[in-house]
Amino acid sequence: MDQFELALEKMSEMSEEQLNQLIDMEKKKICICRTCPTSNQCMAENNEALFCILGKSNCEVDQVECICSKCPAHTNFEMKHESYCKEGSEKEQRLK
């Protein structure tokens, strides 16, 4: 079991409130989605980020450049995929 799978297991044991607090904290603490060249006004207006965990954007995505592999979350959790805003979360992409 890798770091990502361990993190998912821990998250599954949290209450919805705890999980939402963790997501909000991670969005502020380590997430770089908002600085990505692909991020757009629609994503900002909808407070979208942390796509690697939450899944793809509800906005239209015109991928300019992907910086997912430069994100601390990507490294810390040993993620294997990229383009989360367009392709879906790490979990979703692993299940494909």
A tleap script that builds the chain and sets N, CA, C and O, in Angstrom:
source leaprc.protein.ff14SB
mol = sequence {
  NMET ASP GLN PHE GLU LEU ALA LEU GLU LYS
  MET SER GLU MET SER GLU GLU GLN LEU ASN
  GLN LEU ILE ASP MET GLU LYS LYS LYS ILE
  CYS ILE CYS ARG THR CYS PRO THR SER ASN
  GLN CYS MET ALA GLU ASN ASN GLU ALA LEU
  PHE CYS ILE LEU GLY LYS SER ASN CYS GLU
  VAL ASP GLN VAL GLU CYS ILE CYS SER LYS
  CYS PRO ALA HIE THR ASN PHE GLU MET LYS
  HIE GLU SER TYR CYS LYS GLU GLY SER GLU
  LYS GLU GLN ARG LEU CLYS
}
set mol.1.N position { 0.849 -1.176 0.000 }
set mol.1.CA position { 0.000 0.000 0.000 }
set mol.1.C position { 0.897 1.242 0.000 }
set mol.1.O position { 1.757 1.387 0.868 }
set mol.2.N position { 0.696 2.132 -0.970 }
set mol.2.CA position { 1.529 3.337 -1.050 }
set mol.2.C position { 0.921 4.469 -0.217 }
set mol.2.O position { -0.147 4.315 0.375 }
set mol.3.N position { 1.622 5.611 -0.181 }
set mol.3.CA position { 1.199 6.751 0.648 }
set mol.3.C position { -0.194 7.255 0.276 }
set mol.3.O position { -0.967 7.643 1.153 }
set mol.4.N position { -0.519 7.252 -1.016 }
set mol.4.CA position { -1.835 7.716 -1.454 }
set mol.4.C position { -2.930 6.807 -0.903 }
set mol.4.O position { -3.942 7.288 -0.392 }
set mol.5.N position { -2.732 5.518 -1.004 }
set mol.5.CA position { -3.719 4.564 -0.503 }
set mol.5.C position { -3.879 4.669 1.013 }
set mol.5.O position { -4.991 4.567 1.530 }
set mol.6.N position { -2.768 4.871 1.722 }
set mol.6.CA position { -2.834 5.074 3.174 }
set mol.6.C position { -3.622 6.336 3.518 }
set mol.6.O position { -4.432 6.331 4.445 }
set mol.7.N position { -3.388 7.412 2.774 }
set mol.7.CA position { -4.106 8.668 3.009 }
set mol.7.C position { -5.601 8.485 2.764 }
set mol.7.O position { -6.422 8.981 3.536 }
set mol.8.N position { -5.959 7.776 1.692 }
set mol.8.CA position { -7.376 7.527 1.408 }
set mol.8.C position { -8.024 6.724 2.530 }
set mol.8.O position { -9.162 6.988 2.919 }
set mol.9.N position { -7.300 5.755 3.036 }
set mol.9.CA position { -7.821 4.941 4.131 }
set mol.9.C position { -8.087 5.797 5.364 }
set mol.9.O position { -9.138 5.674 5.993 }
set mol.10.N position { -7.135 6.665 5.710 }
set mol.10.CA position { -7.314 7.555 6.860 }
set mol.10.C position { -8.484 8.513 6.644 }
set mol.10.O position { -9.261 8.778 7.561 }
set mol.11.N position { -8.597 9.029 5.415 }
set mol.11.CA position { -9.674 9.967 5.107 }
set mol.11.C position { -11.034 9.273 5.202 }
set mol.11.O position { -12.015 9.904 5.595 }
set mol.12.N position { -11.109 8.006 4.855 }
set mol.12.CA position { -12.382 7.281 4.909 }
set mol.12.C position { -12.873 7.099 6.344 }
set mol.12.O position { -14.059 6.856 6.570 }
set mol.13.N position { -11.977 7.216 7.298 }
set mol.13.CA position { -12.338 7.072 8.707 }
set mol.13.C position { -12.781 8.388 9.338 }
set mol.13.O position { -13.235 8.400 10.482 }
set mol.14.N position { -12.657 9.488 8.614 }
set mol.14.CA position { -13.007 10.811 9.149 }
set mol.14.C position { -14.491 11.092 8.964 }
set mol.14.O position { -15.141 10.570 8.058 }
set mol.15.N position { -15.003 11.938 9.858 }
set mol.15.CA position { -16.367 12.428 9.678 }
set mol.15.C position { -16.365 13.388 8.492 }
set mol.15.O position { -15.308 13.844 8.056 }
set mol.16.N position { -17.535 13.688 7.981 }
set mol.16.CA position { -17.636 14.613 6.852 }
set mol.16.C position { -17.079 15.984 7.223 }
set mol.16.O position { -16.416 16.631 6.412 }
set mol.17.N position { -17.349 16.419 8.443 }
set mol.17.CA position { -16.849 17.713 8.913 }
set mol.17.C position { -15.320 17.724 8.976 }
set mol.17.O position { -14.684 18.679 8.530 }
set mol.18.N position { -14.738 16.669 9.525 }
set mol.18.CA position { -13.280 16.569 9.611 }
set mol.18.C position { -12.661 16.552 8.213 }
set mol.18.O position { -11.648 17.206 7.966 }
set mol.19.N position { -13.275 15.805 7.310 }
set mol.19.CA position { -12.765 15.712 5.945 }
set mol.19.C position { -12.816 17.064 5.250 }
set mol.19.O position { -11.863 17.453 4.575 }
set mol.20.N position { -13.919 17.777 5.410 }
set mol.20.CA position { -14.034 19.108 4.797 }
set mol.20.C position { -13.012 20.078 5.362 }
set mol.20.O position { -12.458 20.893 4.624 }
set mol.21.N position { -12.754 20.000 6.666 }
set mol.21.CA position { -11.738 20.852 7.288 }
set mol.21.C position { -10.350 20.521 6.735 }
set mol.21.O position { -9.560 21.422 6.451 }
set mol.22.N position { -10.060 19.236 6.585 }
set mol.22.CA position { -8.778 18.807 6.031 }
set mol.22.C position { -8.618 19.295 4.594 }
set mol.22.O position { -7.554 19.791 4.223 }
set mol.23.N position { -9.652 19.159 3.795 }
set mol.23.CA position { -9.604 19.609 2.395 }
set mol.23.C position { -9.358 21.106 2.326 }
set mol.23.O position { -8.523 21.561 1.544 }
set mol.24.N position { -10.082 21.884 3.140 }
set mol.24.CA position { -9.884 23.339 3.154 }
set mol.24.C position { -8.461 23.700 3.565 }
set mol.24.O position { -7.850 24.600 2.986 }
set mol.25.N position { -7.936 22.996 4.565 }
set mol.25.CA position { -6.576 23.258 5.029 }
set mol.25.C position { -5.560 22.919 3.938 }
set mol.25.O position { -4.629 23.689 3.699 }
set mol.26.N position { -5.730 21.783 3.280 }
set mol.26.CA position { -4.787 21.377 2.239 }
set mol.26.C position { -4.852 22.312 1.036 }
set mol.26.O position { -3.828 22.576 0.405 }
set mol.27.N position { -6.028 22.812 0.712 }
set mol.27.CA position { -6.153 23.777 -0.381 }
set mol.27.C position { -5.298 25.010 -0.105 }
set mol.27.O position { -4.675 25.560 -1.012 }
set mol.28.N position { -5.275 25.437 1.155 }
set mol.28.CA position { -4.523 26.631 1.539 }
set mol.28.C position { -3.052 26.328 1.769 }
set mol.28.O position { -2.193 27.161 1.480 }
set mol.29.N position { -2.756 25.147 2.285 }
set mol.29.CA position { -1.406 24.825 2.735 }
set mol.29.C position { -0.478 24.366 1.609 }
set mol.29.O position { 0.623 24.901 1.470 }
set mol.30.N position { -0.897 23.392 0.806 }
set mol.30.CA position { 0.032 22.823 -0.172 }
set mol.30.C position { -0.444 22.841 -1.616 }
set mol.30.O position { 0.367 22.675 -2.528 }
set mol.31.N position { -1.710 23.033 -1.843 }
set mol.31.CA position { -2.265 22.937 -3.198 }
set mol.31.C position { -1.743 24.067 -4.103 }
set mol.31.O position { -1.746 25.237 -3.718 }
set mol.32.N position { -1.299 23.696 -5.299 }
set mol.32.CA position { -0.803 24.695 -6.254 }
set mol.32.C position { -1.732 24.845 -7.465 }
set mol.32.O position { -1.379 25.510 -8.439 }
set mol.33.N position { -2.903 24.237 -7.406 }
set mol.33.CA position { -3.830 24.280 -8.550 }
set mol.33.C position { -4.124 25.702 -9.020 }
set mol.33.O position { -4.192 25.962 -10.221 }
set mol.34.N position { -4.295 26.613 -8.078 }
set mol.34.CA position { -4.672 27.986 -8.452 }
set mol.34.C position { -3.551 28.742 -9.153 }
set mol.34.O position { -3.801 29.766 -9.789 }
set mol.35.N position { -2.317 28.252 -9.044 }
set mol.35.CA position { -1.195 28.903 -9.724 }
set mol.35.C position { -0.857 28.225 -11.050 }
set mol.35.O position { 0.058 28.651 -11.755 }
set mol.36.N position { -1.587 27.186 -11.381 }
set mol.36.CA position { -1.327 26.442 -12.617 }
set mol.36.C position { -1.725 27.277 -13.838 }
set mol.36.O position { -2.750 27.958 -13.807 }
set mol.37.N position { -0.936 27.235 -14.903 }
set mol.37.CA position { -1.284 27.961 -16.122 }
set mol.37.C position { -2.627 27.525 -16.715 }
set mol.37.O position { -3.248 28.284 -17.460 }
set mol.38.N position { -3.073 26.325 -16.396 }
set mol.38.CA position { -4.351 25.833 -16.908 }
set mol.38.C position { -5.537 26.360 -16.104 }
set mol.38.O position { -6.660 26.394 -16.607 }
set mol.39.N position { -5.297 26.766 -14.870 }
set mol.39.CA position { -6.372 27.295 -14.034 }
set mol.39.C position { -7.005 28.505 -14.708 }
set mol.39.O position { -6.316 29.330 -15.310 }
set mol.40.N position { -8.328 28.598 -14.597 }
set mol.40.CA position { -9.009 29.697 -15.288 }
set mol.40.C position { -9.981 30.422 -14.354 }
set mol.40.O position { -10.132 30.051 -13.190 }
set mol.41.N position { -10.617 31.434 -14.866 }
set mol.41.CA position { -11.511 32.271 -14.064 }
set mol.41.C position { -12.683 31.463 -13.510 }
set mol.41.O position { -13.086 31.666 -12.365 }
set mol.42.N position { -13.222 30.566 -14.296 }
set mol.42.CA position { -14.338 29.733 -13.839 }
set mol.42.C position { -13.934 28.916 -12.617 }
set mol.42.O position { -14.692 28.825 -11.651 }
set mol.43.N position { -12.749 28.326 -12.656 }
set mol.43.CA position { -12.257 27.536 -11.521 }
set mol.43.C position { -12.103 28.424 -10.285 }
set mol.43.O position { -12.456 28.019 -9.177 }
set mol.44.N position { -11.580 29.621 -10.477 }
set mol.44.CA position { -11.391 30.552 -9.364 }
set mol.44.C position { -12.733 30.980 -8.772 }
set mol.44.O position { -12.894 31.009 -7.552 }
set mol.45.N position { -13.685 31.307 -9.626 }
set mol.45.CA position { -15.003 31.738 -9.168 }
set mol.45.C position { -15.726 30.634 -8.402 }
set mol.45.O position { -16.521 30.917 -7.506 }
set mol.46.N position { -15.452 29.378 -8.750 }
set mol.46.CA position { -16.099 28.239 -8.096 }
set mol.46.C position { -15.249 27.648 -6.973 }
set mol.46.O position { -15.571 26.593 -6.427 }
set mol.47.N position { -14.153 28.344 -6.634 }
set mol.47.CA position { -13.248 27.923 -5.561 }
set mol.47.C position { -12.779 26.477 -5.754 }
set mol.47.O position { -12.679 25.711 -4.796 }
set mol.48.N position { -12.496 26.125 -6.995 }
set mol.48.CA position { -12.034 24.777 -7.293 }
set mol.48.C position { -10.523 24.678 -7.128 }
set mol.48.O position { -9.781 25.588 -7.498 }
set mol.49.N position { -10.093 23.574 -6.576 }
set mol.49.CA position { -8.674 23.260 -6.394 }
set mol.49.C position { -8.593 21.841 -5.847 }
set mol.49.O position { -9.620 21.183 -5.678 }
set mol.50.N position { -7.411 21.375 -5.577 }
set mol.50.CA position { -7.162 20.043 -5.033 }
set mol.50.C position { -7.817 18.966 -5.915 }
set mol.50.O position { -8.431 18.016 -5.430 }
set mol.51.N position { -7.658 19.158 -7.206 }
set mol.51.CA position { -8.272 18.252 -8.177 }
set mol.51.C position { -7.762 16.822 -8.028 }
set mol.51.O position { -8.481 15.873 -8.342 }
set mol.52.N position { -6.526 16.658 -7.551 }
set mol.52.CA position { -5.949 15.322 -7.393 }
set mol.52.C position { -6.741 14.479 -6.403 }
set mol.52.O position { -6.726 13.251 -6.480 }
set mol.53.N position { -7.431 15.130 -5.476 }
set mol.53.CA position { -8.252 14.435 -4.485 }
set mol.53.C position { -9.737 14.560 -4.815 }
set mol.53.O position { -10.483 13.587 -4.701 }
set mol.54.N position { -10.166 15.746 -5.222 }
set mol.54.CA position { -11.585 16.019 -5.414 }
set mol.54.C position { -12.118 15.661 -6.796 }
set mol.54.O position { -13.330 15.534 -6.972 }
set mol.55.N position { -11.244 15.498 -7.769 }
set mol.55.CA position { -11.689 15.147 -9.114 }
set mol.55.C position { -11.673 16.318 -10.063 }
set mol.55.O position { -11.324 17.441 -9.701 }
set mol.56.N position { -12.062 16.024 -11.292 }
set mol.56.CA position { -11.933 17.027 -12.347 }
set mol.56.C position { -12.843 18.224 -12.147 }
set mol.56.O position { -13.831 18.175 -11.415 }
set mol.57.N position { -12.477 19.285 -12.816 }
set mol.57.CA position { -13.186 20.553 -12.728 }
set mol.57.C position { -14.560 20.454 -13.363 }
set mol.57.O position { -14.779 19.679 -14.294 }
set mol.58.N position { -15.479 21.249 -12.845 }
set mol.58.CA position { -16.803 21.379 -13.456 }
set mol.58.C position { -16.780 22.426 -14.562 }
set mol.58.O position { -17.772 22.625 -15.262 }
set mol.59.N position { -15.647 23.088 -14.712 }
set mol.59.CA position { -15.475 24.122 -15.727 }
set mol.59.C position { -14.890 23.512 -16.998 }
set mol.59.O position { -14.356 22.402 -16.986 }
set mol.60.N position { -15.001 24.252 -18.078 }
set mol.60.CA position { -14.339 23.827 -19.311 }
set mol.60.C position { -12.831 23.995 -19.110 }
set mol.60.O position { -12.372 25.042 -18.654 }
set mol.61.N position { -12.070 22.961 -19.454 }
set mol.61.CA position { -10.627 22.980 -19.236 }
set mol.61.C position { -9.906 23.005 -20.573 }
set mol.61.O position { -10.015 22.084 -21.382 }
set mol.62.N position { -9.166 24.086 -20.781 }
set mol.62.CA position { -8.294 24.207 -21.943 }
set mol.62.C position { -6.874 24.081 -21.393 }
set mol.62.O position { -6.285 25.062 -20.939 }
set mol.63.N position { -6.338 22.871 -21.440 }
set mol.63.CA position { -5.049 22.626 -20.795 }
set mol.63.C position { -3.925 23.375 -21.494 }
set mol.63.O position { -3.641 23.149 -22.670 }
set mol.64.N position { -3.293 24.270 -20.747 }
set mol.64.CA position { -2.186 25.083 -21.230 }
set mol.64.C position { -0.870 24.387 -20.894 }
set mol.64.O position { -0.031 24.156 -21.765 }
set mol.65.N position { -0.711 24.061 -19.628 }
set mol.65.CA position { 0.485 23.392 -19.118 }
set mol.65.C position { 0.067 22.701 -17.826 }
set mol.65.O position { -0.732 23.248 -17.065 }
set mol.66.N position { 0.589 21.520 -17.570 }
set mol.66.CA position { 0.277 20.793 -16.340 }
set mol.66.C position { 1.464 20.878 -15.384 }
set mol.66.O position { 2.595 20.544 -15.739 }
set mol.67.N position { 1.179 21.335 -14.157 }
set mol.67.CA position { 2.240 21.411 -13.141 }
set mol.67.C position { 1.949 20.478 -11.960 }
set mol.67.O position { 2.544 20.623 -10.892 }
set mol.68.N position { 1.038 19.527 -12.152 }
set mol.68.CA position { 0.657 18.619 -11.060 }
set mol.68.C position { 1.860 17.942 -10.417 }
set mol.68.O position { 1.916 17.818 -9.193 }
set mol.69.N position { 2.811 17.508 -11.215 }
set mol.69.CA position { 3.960 16.779 -10.670 }
set mol.69.C position { 4.858 17.656 -9.792 }
set mol.69.O position { 5.715 17.138 -9.078 }
set mol.70.N position { 4.669 18.974 -9.839 }
set mol.70.CA position { 5.455 19.892 -9.014 }
set mol.70.C position { 4.786 20.174 -7.672 }
set mol.70.O position { 5.368 20.840 -6.816 }
set mol.71.N position { 3.585 19.678 -7.487 }
set mol.71.CA position { 2.828 19.933 -6.261 }
set mol.71.C position { 3.337 19.060 -5.121 }
set mol.71.O position { 3.611 17.878 -5.325 }
set mol.72.N position { 3.470 19.629 -3.915 }
set mol.72.CA position { 3.890 18.825 -2.775 }
set mol.72.C position { 2.965 17.633 -2.513 }
set mol.72.O position { 3.436 16.573 -2.101 }
set mol.73.N position { 1.674 17.785 -2.742 }
set mol.73.CA position { 0.741 16.668 -2.535 }
set mol.73.C position { 1.076 15.511 -3.467 }
set mol.73.O position { 1.034 14.347 -3.069 }
set mol.74.N position { 1.405 15.838 -4.695 }
set mol.74.CA position { 1.740 14.823 -5.691 }
set mol.74.C position { 2.929 13.992 -5.232 }
set mol.74.O position { 2.930 12.768 -5.365 }
set mol.75.N position { 3.934 14.658 -4.695 }
set mol.75.CA position { 5.136 13.988 -4.213 }
set mol.75.C position { 4.881 13.274 -2.887 }
set mol.75.O position { 5.214 12.098 -2.737 }
set mol.76.N position { 4.292 13.984 -1.930 }
set mol.76.CA position { 4.057 13.427 -0.592 }
set mol.76.C position { 3.208 12.164 -0.616 }
set mol.76.O position { 3.441 11.237 0.160 }
set mol.77.N position { 2.231 12.129 -1.501 }
set mol.77.CA position { 1.309 10.997 -1.549 }
set mol.77.C position { 1.635 10.006 -2.668 }
set mol.77.O position { 0.839 9.122 -2.984 }
set mol.78.N position { 2.818 10.169 -3.258 }
set mol.78.CA position { 3.290 9.241 -4.296 }
set mol.78.C position { 2.260 9.042 -5.412 }
set mol.78.O position { 1.977 7.917 -5.822 }
set mol.79.N position { 1.715 10.142 -5.885 }
set mol.79.CA position { 0.725 10.074 -6.965 }
set mol.79.C position { 1.418 9.745 -8.277 }
set mol.79.O position { 2.586 10.076 -8.479 }
set mol.80.N position { 0.689 9.097 -9.153 }
set mol.80.CA position { 1.268 8.587 -10.391 }
set mol.80.C position { 0.740 9.274 -11.645 }
set mol.80.O position { 1.318 9.115 -12.720 }
set mol.81.N position { -0.331 10.024 -11.530 }
set mol.81.CA position { -0.971 10.619 -12.691 }
set mol.81.C position { -0.826 12.135 -12.694 }
set mol.81.O position { -0.189 12.707 -11.810 }
set mol.82.N position { -1.415 12.776 -13.686 }
set mol.82.CA position { -1.412 14.238 -13.812 }
set mol.82.C position { -2.712 14.674 -14.464 }
set mol.82.O position { -3.615 13.865 -14.677 }
set mol.83.N position { -2.798 15.946 -14.773 }
set mol.83.CA position { -3.968 16.532 -15.447 }
set mol.83.C position { -5.262 16.244 -14.697 }
set mol.83.O position { -6.282 15.916 -15.305 }
set mol.84.N position { -5.215 16.369 -13.381 }
set mol.84.CA position { -6.357 16.036 -12.542 }
set mol.84.C position { -7.571 16.911 -12.829 }
set mol.84.O position { -8.703 16.433 -12.753 }
set mol.85.N position { -7.358 18.177 -13.155 }
set mol.85.CA position { -8.487 19.073 -13.426 }
set mol.85.C position { -9.251 18.635 -14.673 }
set mol.85.O position { -10.432 18.947 -14.830 }
set mol.86.N position { -8.583 17.927 -15.538 }
set mol.86.CA position { -9.195 17.491 -16.798 }
set mol.86.C position { -9.537 16.002 -16.787 }
set mol.86.O position { -10.566 15.602 -17.332 }
set mol.87.N position { -8.689 15.181 -16.174 }
set mol.87.CA position { -8.832 13.727 -16.251 }
set mol.87.C position { -9.473 13.087 -15.018 }
set mol.87.O position { -9.909 11.938 -15.083 }
set mol.88.N position { -9.536 13.803 -13.909 }
set mol.88.CA position { -10.116 13.251 -12.692 }
set mol.88.C position { -9.066 13.022 -11.621 }
set mol.88.O position { -7.868 13.163 -11.869 }
set mol.89.N position { -9.519 12.672 -10.439 }
set mol.89.CA position { -8.640 12.502 -9.288 }
set mol.89.C position { -7.663 11.350 -9.486 }
set mol.89.O position { -7.804 10.547 -10.408 }
set mol.90.N position { -6.682 11.286 -8.614 }
set mol.90.CA position { -5.727 10.177 -8.643 }
set mol.90.C position { -6.474 8.850 -8.514 }
set mol.90.O position { -6.187 7.900 -9.242 }
set mol.91.N position { -7.413 8.788 -7.606 }
set mol.91.CA position { -8.186 7.558 -7.391 }
set mol.91.C position { -8.947 7.177 -8.660 }
set mol.91.O position { -8.924 6.019 -9.075 }
set mol.92.N position { -9.617 8.148 -9.273 }
set mol.92.CA position { -10.380 7.878 -10.497 }
set mol.92.C position { -9.463 7.383 -11.614 }
set mol.92.O position { -9.805 6.443 -12.332 }
set mol.93.N position { -8.299 8.016 -11.760 }
set mol.93.CA position { -7.395 7.628 -12.818 }
set mol.93.C position { -6.776 6.251 -12.567 }
set mol.93.O position { -6.511 5.509 -13.512 }
set mol.94.N position { -6.547 5.910 -11.302 }
set mol.94.CA position { -6.013 4.580 -10.983 }
set mol.94.C position { -7.024 3.499 -11.301 }
set mol.94.O position { -6.640 2.375 -11.626 }
set mol.95.N position { -8.310 3.811 -11.214 }
set mol.95.CA position { -9.361 2.820 -11.462 }
set mol.95.C position { -9.648 2.610 -12.952 }
set mol.95.O position { -10.355 1.674 -13.325 }
set mol.96.N position { -9.105 3.470 -13.789 }
set mol.96.CA position { -9.373 3.347 -15.245 }
set mol.96.C position { -8.652 2.149 -15.815 }
set mol.96.O position { -8.752 1.880 -17.012 }
savepdb mol mol.pdb
quit
